[in-house]
Amino acid sequence: GAIVGAKAVVAAPVPPYAVVAGNPARIVRYRFCDDTIETLLDIAWWHWTPEKIARNLDAIRGADLDRLMAAR
């Protein structure tokens, strides 16, 4: 869920859902608040089967936490 800026030089681990840029890459901001990041990491949709991902694609794309929690 991290975003790495163009031409960024990543020399260390990038935290989940961080946006990094620069040389060396530094955290610019986070895509979501801490509570949302924690929930997304708990849901871990990237470990789901391809079929389950396909069924829940709208919720994944829209970061619909309620629907993702129900699908878990």
Biopython code that builds the backbone (N, CA, C, O; Angstrom):
import numpy as np
from Bio.PDB.StructureBuilder import StructureBuilder

atoms = [
    (1, "GLY", "N", (0.785, -1.199, 0.000)),
    (1, "GLY", "CA", (0.000, 0.000, 0.000)),
    (1, "GLY", "C", (0.830, 1.269, 0.000)),
    (1, "GLY", "O", (0.283, 2.372, -0.009)),
    (2, "ALA", "N", (2.151, 1.121, 0.010)),
    (2, "ALA", "CA", (3.013, 2.306, -0.006)),
    (2, "ALA", "C", (3.100, 2.873, -1.422)),
    (2, "ALA", "O", (2.878, 2.168, -2.406)),
    (3, "ILE", "N", (3.422, 4.147, -1.500)),
    (3, "ILE", "CA", (3.647, 4.812, -2.783)),
    (3, "ILE", "C", (5.063, 5.374, -2.758)),
    (3, "ILE", "O", (5.451, 6.082, -1.828)),
    (4, "VAL", "N", (5.831, 5.044, -3.803)),
    (4, "VAL", "CA", (7.209, 5.518, -3.918)),
    (4, "VAL", "C", (7.261, 6.516, -5.070)),
    (4, "VAL", "O", (6.896, 6.198, -6.202)),
    (5, "GLY", "N", (7.718, 7.719, -4.768)),
    (5, "GLY", "CA", (7.805, 8.772, -5.776)),
    (5, "GLY", "C", (8.809, 8.439, -6.871)),
    (5, "GLY", "O", (9.739, 7.659, -6.665)),
    (6, "ALA", "N", (8.606, 9.041, -8.035)),
    (6, "ALA", "CA", (9.507, 8.839, -9.173)),
    (6, "ALA", "C", (10.935, 9.230, -8.794)),
    (6, "ALA", "O", (11.165, 10.264, -8.168)),
    (7, "LYS", "N", (11.870, 8.397, -9.179)),
    (7, "LYS", "CA", (13.303, 8.600, -8.961)),
    (7, "LYS", "C", (13.707, 8.592, -7.487)),
    (7, "LYS", "O", (14.819, 9.001, -7.152)),
    (8, "ALA", "N", (12.822, 8.134, -6.606)),
    (8, "ALA", "CA", (13.181, 8.024, -5.187)),
    (8, "ALA", "C", (14.201, 6.905, -5.022)),
    (8, "ALA", "O", (14.133, 5.888, -5.712)),
    (9, "VAL", "N", (15.133, 7.094, -4.116)),
    (9, "VAL", "CA", (16.126, 6.071, -3.806)),
    (9, "VAL", "C", (15.767, 5.506, -2.438)),
    (9, "VAL", "O", (15.971, 6.146, -1.406)),
    (10, "VAL", "N", (15.230, 4.294, -2.454)),
    (10, "VAL", "CA", (14.757, 3.657, -1.221)),
    (10, "VAL", "C", (15.892, 2.814, -0.655)),
    (10, "VAL", "O", (16.319, 1.840, -1.273)),
    (11, "ALA", "N", (16.379, 3.197, 0.532)),
    (11, "ALA", "CA", (17.500, 2.506, 1.158)),
    (11, "ALA", "C", (17.111, 1.869, 2.484)),
    (11, "ALA", "O", (17.958, 1.303, 3.175)),
    (12, "ALA", "N", (15.840, 1.958, 2.840)),
    (12, "ALA", "CA", (15.361, 1.394, 4.103)),
    (12, "ALA", "C", (13.916, 0.940, 3.894)),
    (12, "ALA", "O", (13.264, 1.350, 2.934)),
    (13, "PRO", "N", (13.422, 0.097, 4.792)),
    (13, "PRO", "CA", (12.030, -0.348, 4.654)),
    (13, "PRO", "C", (11.056, 0.835, 4.660)),
    (13, "PRO", "O", (11.243, 1.808, 5.391)),
    (14, "VAL", "N", (10.027, 0.730, 3.840)),
    (14, "VAL", "CA", (8.983, 1.756, 3.763)),
    (14, "VAL", "C", (7.777, 1.241, 4.539)),
    (14, "VAL", "O", (7.300, 0.140, 4.267)),
    (15, "PRO", "N", (7.273, 2.015, 5.500)),
    (15, "PRO", "CA", (6.128, 1.565, 6.293)),
    (15, "PRO", "C", (4.875, 1.384, 5.432)),
    (15, "PRO", "O", (4.747, 2.001, 4.374)),
    (16, "PRO", "N", (3.958, 0.540, 5.890)),
    (16, "PRO", "CA", (2.707, 0.349, 5.155)),
    (16, "PRO", "C", (1.969, 1.669, 4.946)),
    (16, "PRO", "O", (1.843, 2.485, 5.859)),
    (17, "TYR", "N", (1.491, 1.854, 3.731)),
    (17, "TYR", "CA", (0.657, 3.002, 3.345)),
    (17, "TYR", "C", (1.361, 4.357, 3.467)),
    (17, "TYR", "O", (0.706, 5.395, 3.557)),
    (18, "ALA", "N", (2.699, 4.340, 3.470)),
    (18, "ALA", "CA", (3.456, 5.595, 3.478)),
    (18, "ALA", "C", (3.645, 6.076, 2.044)),
    (18, "ALA", "O", (3.632, 5.283, 1.103)),
    (19, "VAL", "N", (3.817, 7.372, 1.896)),
    (19, "VAL", "CA", (4.196, 7.977, 0.619)),
    (19, "VAL", "C", (5.611, 8.497, 0.828)),
    (19, "VAL", "O", (5.849, 9.341, 1.693)),
    (20, "VAL", "N", (6.561, 7.985, 0.024)),
    (20, "VAL", "CA", (7.956, 8.398, 0.177)),
    (20, "VAL", "C", (8.462, 9.017, -1.121)),
    (20, "VAL", "O", (7.997, 8.684, -2.211)),
    (21, "ALA", "N", (9.424, 9.925, -0.980)),
    (21, "ALA", "CA", (10.025, 10.581, -2.142)),
    (21, "ALA", "C", (11.407, 11.074, -1.760)),
    (21, "ALA", "O", (11.725, 11.226, -0.580)),
    (22, "GLY", "N", (12.222, 11.321, -2.769)),
    (22, "GLY", "CA", (13.525, 11.930, -2.540)),
    (22, "GLY", "C", (14.687, 10.964, -2.617)),
    (22, "GLY", "O", (14.528, 9.769, -2.869)),
    (23, "ASN", "N", (15.887, 11.539, -2.384)),
    (23, "ASN", "CA", (17.118, 10.770, -2.386)),
    (23, "ASN", "C", (17.951, 11.206, -1.191)),
    (23, "ASN", "O", (18.591, 12.256, -1.242)),
    (24, "PRO", "N", (17.959, 10.429, -0.121)),
    (24, "PRO", "CA", (17.258, 9.152, 0.041)),
    (24, "PRO", "C", (15.758, 9.365, 0.272)),
    (24, "PRO", "O", (15.319, 10.449, 0.656)),
    (25, "ALA", "N", (15.004, 8.322, 0.032)),
    (25, "ALA", "CA", (13.547, 8.412, 0.197)),
    (25, "ALA", "C", (13.195, 8.709, 1.650)),
    (25, "ALA", "O", (13.717, 8.094, 2.580)),
    (26, "ARG", "N", (12.298, 9.667, 1.811)),
    (26, "ARG", "CA", (11.796, 10.034, 3.145)),
    (26, "ARG", "C", (10.280, 10.020, 3.095)),
    (26, "ARG", "O", (9.677, 10.216, 2.040)),
    (27, "ILE", "N", (9.673, 9.788, 4.247)),
    (27, "ILE", "CA", (8.218, 9.772, 4.322)),
    (27, "ILE", "C", (7.698, 11.192, 4.136)),
    (27, "ILE", "O", (8.081, 12.109, 4.862)),
    (28, "VAL", "N", (6.819, 11.355, 3.149)),
    (28, "VAL", "CA", (6.183, 12.639, 2.877)),
    (28, "VAL", "C", (4.898, 12.733, 3.688)),
    (28, "VAL", "O", (4.600, 13.758, 4.301)),
    (29, "ARG", "N", (4.151, 11.645, 3.675)),
    (29, "ARG", "CA", (2.893, 11.569, 4.427)),
    (29, "ARG", "C", (2.430, 10.127, 4.411)),
    (29, "ARG", "O", (3.094, 9.261, 3.842)),
    (30, "TYR", "N", (1.295, 9.871, 5.032)),
    (30, "TYR", "CA", (0.653, 8.563, 4.984)),
    (30, "TYR", "C", (-0.655, 8.692, 4.219)),
    (30, "TYR", "O", (-1.309, 9.734, 4.254)),
    (31, "ARG", "N", (-1.025, 7.629, 3.532)),
    (31, "ARG", "CA", (-2.247, 7.653, 2.722)),
    (31, "ARG", "C", (-3.505, 7.673, 3.576)),
    (31, "ARG", "O", (-4.529, 8.213, 3.158)),
    (32, "PHE", "N", (-3.440, 7.091, 4.764)),
    (32, "PHE", "CA", (-4.596, 6.972, 5.649)),
    (32, "PHE", "C", (-4.178, 7.302, 7.076)),
    (32, "PHE", "O", (-2.990, 7.363, 7.390)),
    (33, "CYS", "N", (-5.176, 7.515, 7.939)),
    (33, "CYS", "CA", (-4.893, 7.729, 9.364)),
    (33, "CYS", "C", (-4.454, 6.401, 9.991)),
    (33, "CYS", "O", (-4.639, 5.336, 9.403)),
    (34, "ASP", "N", (-3.872, 6.481, 11.187)),
    (34, "ASP", "CA", (-3.347, 5.292, 11.867)),
    (34, "ASP", "C", (-4.407, 4.213, 12.065)),
    (34, "ASP", "O", (-4.122, 3.032, 11.870)),
    (35, "ASP", "N", (-5.625, 4.600, 12.450)),
    (35, "ASP", "CA", (-6.692, 3.616, 12.677)),
    (35, "ASP", "C", (-7.041, 2.866, 11.396)),
    (35, "ASP", "O", (-7.237, 1.651, 11.421)),
    (36, "THR", "N", (-7.118, 3.576, 10.289)),
    (36, "THR", "CA", (-7.442, 2.941, 9.009)),
    (36, "THR", "C", (-6.325, 2.008, 8.574)),
    (36, "THR", "O", (-6.593, 0.911, 8.084)),
    (37, "ILE", "N", (-5.087, 2.423, 8.743)),
    (37, "ILE", "CA", (-3.948, 1.568, 8.393)),
    (37, "ILE", "C", (-3.983, 0.291, 9.217)),
    (37, "ILE", "O", (-3.782, -0.798, 8.681)),
    (38, "GLU", "N", (-4.233, 0.413, 10.502)),
    (38, "GLU", "CA", (-4.305, -0.760, 11.374)),
    (38, "GLU", "C", (-5.410, -1.714, 10.917)),
    (38, "GLU", "O", (-5.215, -2.929, 10.891)),
    (39, "THR", "N", (-6.557, -1.165, 10.561)),
    (39, "THR", "CA", (-7.674, -1.993, 10.097)),
    (39, "THR", "C", (-7.329, -2.686, 8.783)),
    (39, "THR", "O", (-7.589, -3.879, 8.628)),
    (40, "LEU", "N", (-6.748, -1.954, 7.838)),
    (40, "LEU", "CA", (-6.370, -2.562, 6.560)),
    (40, "LEU", "C", (-5.337, -3.672, 6.750)),
    (40, "LEU", "O", (-5.418, -4.708, 6.091)),
    (41, "LEU", "N", (-4.382, -3.469, 7.633)),
    (41, "LEU", "CA", (-3.391, -4.510, 7.900)),
    (41, "LEU", "C", (-4.036, -5.728, 8.550)),
    (41, "LEU", "O", (-3.629, -6.860, 8.290)),
    (42, "ASP", "N", (-5.037, -5.502, 9.391)),
    (42, "ASP", "CA", (-5.760, -6.602, 10.032)),
    (42, "ASP", "C", (-6.582, -7.388, 9.009)),
    (42, "ASP", "O", (-6.647, -8.615, 9.081)),
    (43, "ILE", "N", (-7.205, -6.695, 8.064)),
    (43, "ILE", "CA", (-8.007, -7.353, 7.027)),
    (43, "ILE", "C", (-7.110, -8.176, 6.098)),
    (43, "ILE", "O", (-7.470, -9.287, 5.710)),
    (44, "ALA", "N", (-5.951, -7.636, 5.746)),
    (44, "ALA", "CA", (-4.952, -8.315, 4.901)),
    (44, "ALA", "C", (-5.574, -8.922, 3.644)),
    (44, "ALA", "O", (-5.385, -10.108, 3.372)),
    (45, "TRP", "N", (-6.315, -8.119, 2.876)),
    (45, "TRP", "CA", (-7.006, -8.627, 1.687)),
    (45, "TRP", "C", (-6.037, -9.210, 0.660)),
    (45, "TRP", "O", (-6.453, -10.033, -0.155)),
    (46, "TRP", "N", (-4.773, -8.819, 0.666)),
    (46, "TRP", "CA", (-3.789, -9.308, -0.303)),
    (46, "TRP", "C", (-3.461, -10.781, -0.095)),
    (46, "TRP", "O", (-2.810, -11.395, -0.941)),
    (47, "HIS", "N", (-3.905, -11.356, 1.023)),
    (47, "HIS", "CA", (-3.729, -12.792, 1.257)),
    (47, "HIS", "C", (-4.960, -13.592, 0.835)),
    (47, "HIS", "O", (-4.955, -14.820, 0.923)),
    (48, "TRP", "N", (-6.004, -12.919, 0.382)),
    (48, "TRP", "CA", (-7.226, -13.597, -0.053)),
    (48, "TRP", "C", (-6.978, -14.324, -1.371)),
    (48, "TRP", "O", (-6.019, -14.040, -2.088)),
    (49, "THR", "N", (-7.864, -15.263, -1.668)),
    (49, "THR", "CA", (-7.794, -15.959, -2.955)),
    (49, "THR", "C", (-8.169, -14.981, -4.072)),
    (49, "THR", "O", (-8.865, -13.996, -3.823)),
    (50, "PRO", "N", (-7.716, -15.245, -5.291)),
    (50, "PRO", "CA", (-8.107, -14.369, -6.407)),
    (50, "PRO", "C", (-9.627, -14.253, -6.574)),
    (50, "PRO", "O", (-10.138, -13.192, -6.933)),
    (51, "GLU", "N", (-10.333, -15.337, -6.314)),
    (51, "GLU", "CA", (-11.792, -15.312, -6.437)),
    (51, "GLU", "C", (-12.416, -14.370, -5.410)),
    (51, "GLU", "O", (-13.327, -13.605, -5.728)),
    (52, "LYS", "N", (-11.918, -14.433, -4.181)),
    (52, "LYS", "CA", (-12.449, -13.567, -3.124)),
    (52, "LYS", "C", (-12.120, -12.101, -3.415)),
    (52, "LYS", "O", (-12.938, -11.215, -3.166)),
    (53, "ILE", "N", (-10.937, -11.853, -3.934)),
    (53, "ILE", "CA", (-10.568, -10.486, -4.310)),
    (53, "ILE", "C", (-11.505, -9.981, -5.403)),
    (53, "ILE", "O", (-11.992, -8.853, -5.330)),
    (54, "ALA", "N", (-11.760, -10.809, -6.414)),
    (54, "ALA", "CA", (-12.643, -10.404, -7.518)),
    (54, "ALA", "C", (-14.040, -10.072, -7.011)),
    (54, "ALA", "O", (-14.652, -9.106, -7.469)),
    (55, "ARG", "N", (-14.554, -10.868, -6.063)),
    (55, "ARG", "CA", (-15.895, -10.626, -5.511)),
    (55, "ARG", "C", (-15.956, -9.318, -4.728)),
    (55, "ARG", "O", (-17.017, -8.700, -4.642)),
    (56, "ASN", "N", (-14.846, -8.895, -4.163)),
    (56, "ASN", "CA", (-14.822, -7.730, -3.279)),
    (56, "ASN", "C", (-14.023, -6.561, -3.850)),
    (56, "ASN", "O", (-13.593, -5.678, -3.109)),
    (57, "LEU", "N", (-13.829, -6.558, -5.152)),
    (57, "LEU", "CA", (-12.972, -5.560, -5.785)),
    (57, "LEU", "C", (-13.455, -4.131, -5.565)),
    (57, "LEU", "O", (-12.641, -3.234, -5.346)),
    (58, "ASP", "N", (-14.756, -3.908, -5.618)),
    (58, "ASP", "CA", (-15.268, -2.549, -5.393)),
    (58, "ASP", "C", (-14.938, -2.061, -3.986)),
    (58, "ASP", "O", (-14.572, -0.901, -3.803)),
    (59, "ALA", "N", (-15.066, -2.935, -2.996)),
    (59, "ALA", "CA", (-14.756, -2.562, -1.613)),
    (59, "ALA", "C", (-13.259, -2.305, -1.444)),
    (59, "ALA", "O", (-12.860, -1.399, -0.712)),
    (60, "ILE", "N", (-12.435, -3.101, -2.120)),
    (60, "ILE", "CA", (-10.985, -2.910, -2.040)),
    (60, "ILE", "C", (-10.597, -1.585, -2.689)),
    (60, "ILE", "O", (-9.857, -0.796, -2.102)),
    (61, "ARG", "N", (-11.091, -1.345, -3.885)),
    (61, "ARG", "CA", (-10.761, -0.102, -4.601)),
    (61, "ARG", "C", (-11.244, 1.132, -3.852)),
    (61, "ARG", "O", (-10.583, 2.170, -3.868)),
    (62, "GLY", "N", (-12.383, 1.021, -3.204)),
    (62, "GLY", "CA", (-12.960, 2.161, -2.500)),
    (62, "GLY", "C", (-12.554, 2.252, -1.051)),
    (62, "GLY", "O", (-13.003, 3.147, -0.334)),
    (63, "ALA", "N", (-11.695, 1.323, -0.599)),
    (63, "ALA", "CA", (-11.282, 1.268, 0.814)),
    (63, "ALA", "C", (-12.500, 1.289, 1.729)),
    (63, "ALA", "O", (-12.522, 1.991, 2.741)),
    (64, "ASP", "N", (-13.518, 0.507, 1.357)),
    (64, "ASP", "CA", (-14.754, 0.399, 2.143)),
    (64, "ASP", "C", (-14.498, -0.570, 3.295)),
    (64, "ASP", "O", (-14.700, -1.777, 3.157)),
    (65, "LEU", "N", (-14.056, -0.038, 4.422)),
    (65, "LEU", "CA", (-13.632, -0.874, 5.543)),
    (65, "LEU", "C", (-14.757, -1.735, 6.094)),
    (65, "LEU", "O", (-14.521, -2.880, 6.480)),
    (66, "ASP", "N", (-15.973, -1.209, 6.139)),
    (66, "ASP", "CA", (-17.093, -1.999, 6.655)),
    (66, "ASP", "C", (-17.336, -3.231, 5.793)),
    (66, "ASP", "O", (-17.501, -4.333, 6.315)),
    (67, "ARG", "N", (-17.357, -3.050, 4.478)),
    (67, "ARG", "CA", (-17.567, -4.194, 3.578)),
    (67, "ARG", "C", (-16.386, -5.157, 3.622)),
    (67, "ARG", "O", (-16.578, -6.371, 3.562)),
    (68, "LEU", "N", (-15.178, -4.634, 3.724)),
    (68, "LEU", "CA", (-14.004, -5.503, 3.799)),
    (68, "LEU", "C", (-13.995, -6.310, 5.095)),
    (68, "LEU", "O", (-13.640, -7.489, 5.094)),
    (69, "MET", "N", (-14.380, -5.679, 6.188)),
    (69, "MET", "CA", (-14.453, -6.400, 7.471)),
    (69, "MET", "C", (-15.505, -7.505, 7.392)),
    (69, "MET", "O", (-15.282, -8.606, 7.896)),
    (70, "ALA", "N", (-16.641, -7.225, 6.767)),
    (70, "ALA", "CA", (-17.701, -8.227, 6.633)),
    (70, "ALA", "C", (-17.256, -9.380, 5.737)),
    (70, "ALA", "O", (-17.634, -10.527, 5.971)),
    (71, "ALA", "N", (-16.465, -9.088, 4.725)),
    (71, "ALA", "CA", (-16.005, -10.119, 3.790)),
    (71, "ALA", "C", (-14.907, -10.987, 4.377)),
    (71, "ALA", "O", (-14.675, -12.106, 3.917)),
    (72, "ARG", "N", (-14.248, -10.481, 5.369)),
    (72, "ARG", "CA", (-13.126, -11.194, 5.983)),
    (72, "ARG", "C", (-13.610, -12.500, 6.500)),
    (72, "ARG", "O", (-12.830, -13.270, 7.060)),
]
sb = StructureBuilder()
sb.init_structure("model")
sb.init_model(0)
sb.init_chain("A")
sb.init_seg("    ")
for serial, (resi, resn, name, xyz) in enumerate(atoms, 1):
    if name == "N":
        sb.init_residue(resn, " ", resi, " ")
    sb.init_atom(name, np.array(xyz, "f"), 0.0, 1.0, " ", f" {name:<3s}", serial, name[0])
structure = sb.get_structure()
